[in-house]
C-alpha cells in the first residue's frame, strides 16, 4: 500500500509540474527508486519506478516542445541578433534564456523526451500497458525459475541430510566424504632434486601400496572422494581412484603464491580430484565454488584450510574423514595417518 501511495504521488507530481527542473527531480528520484528496488529484489516496485521515469520523460518532452514554441531555447547569442520582433514585440536574447543543461538534461535525454511527447496520449498509454504486460510476464518467468532453483537446493539439502543419516546408521565406521593426500613417491632425476623429495619430509608409499589401502571398507555405499595429486602423478592418481571403487567426476586447481620445480614447467599448482561412488548429490546450482582457488603455500605438503571449508560447504552433514592427516583433525572430521594426533588407527 505504501508503494502504491508513492507511485500515485509521483504521477500527480509529474502532472502538476510547472517547470522542467521539477520534472527532472521526479525523474532522478524514480531512477534512484528503481536502483533500490533492484537491489532489494522488489520487482513490482522496480517496474513502477521505471514507469514513473517514462511518464516523467514524456512530461519533460511536452515542456521542452512548449518552451520551443513560446520563449525558445538558449542556443547561445547569435551575432547581430535582434531584441525586437518583426511586429515590435520584444524578444528575449537567447543567451539569457534558461539552459536545459542547467538542470542536468543533455541532448540525448531531450531528444528522447520529445519523441515520447510526440506520441498521442492514447497511444502512449497503450505502449505503457503493453510494456508492463511484457515486463510482468518476464517477472513471472524469473520468479518461477527462482522457485525451481530453490526447490532444487532444498531437495539437494534433504538428500544430503538423508544420506548422512543412512551412513551414520551403518555398522562399523563408514564415511560419506573422504579427503586424502596420499604420500606419493616421485622419482627425481638428479641429486639436486633429492632435498625436495617428499621422502625427506615424511614416509612415502608406492603406487601399488596406496592402491591396496582398504579404502572400500570405510567408504559408505554413497561416498565422495577428494584426492590431491600433482601433474606428473595424475595418471597414477586416477588409477588409484578407480581401484578404490570411485568414478572420476571433476577437479579443481590450487594456485600457489610461490613457484616450484618441474621438468616441462615449473609447477605452481596442485590438483584436487573429485570422484564418487553410489549416488552422491552434486552441489546445488549457484552454490558451486570456482574451479580455481588461489591460496598461499604453507609447510611442506600442507594444504590450505579453504579446501576443507569448500568440502564442508558442499557436504555439511556427511561423516568426513581426512586420510594421511597431519596433526590434529579439523573439527567435524575424523583423521587417520602416521602423522595424525589420533592414537587409534582405522586400519589395524
Secondary structure, 3 states (H helix, E strand, C coil): CHHHHHHHHHHHHHHHCCCHHHHHHHHHHHHHHHHHHHHCCCHHHHHHHHHHHHHHHHHHHHHHHHHHHCCCCCCCCCCCCCCECCCCCECCCHHHCCCHHHHCCCHHHHHHHHHHHCCCHHHHHHHHHHHHHHHHHHHHHHHHHHHHHHHHHHHHHHHHHHHHHHHHCCCCCCEEEEEECCCECCCCCCHHHHHHCHHHCCCCECHHHHHCCCHHHCEEEEEEEEEEECHHHHHHHHHHHHHCCCEEEEEEEEECCCCCCCCCCCCCEEEEEEEEECCCCCCCCCCCCCCEEECCCCCCCCCCHHHHHHHHHHCCCCCEEEECCCECCCCCEEEECCCECCCCCCCC
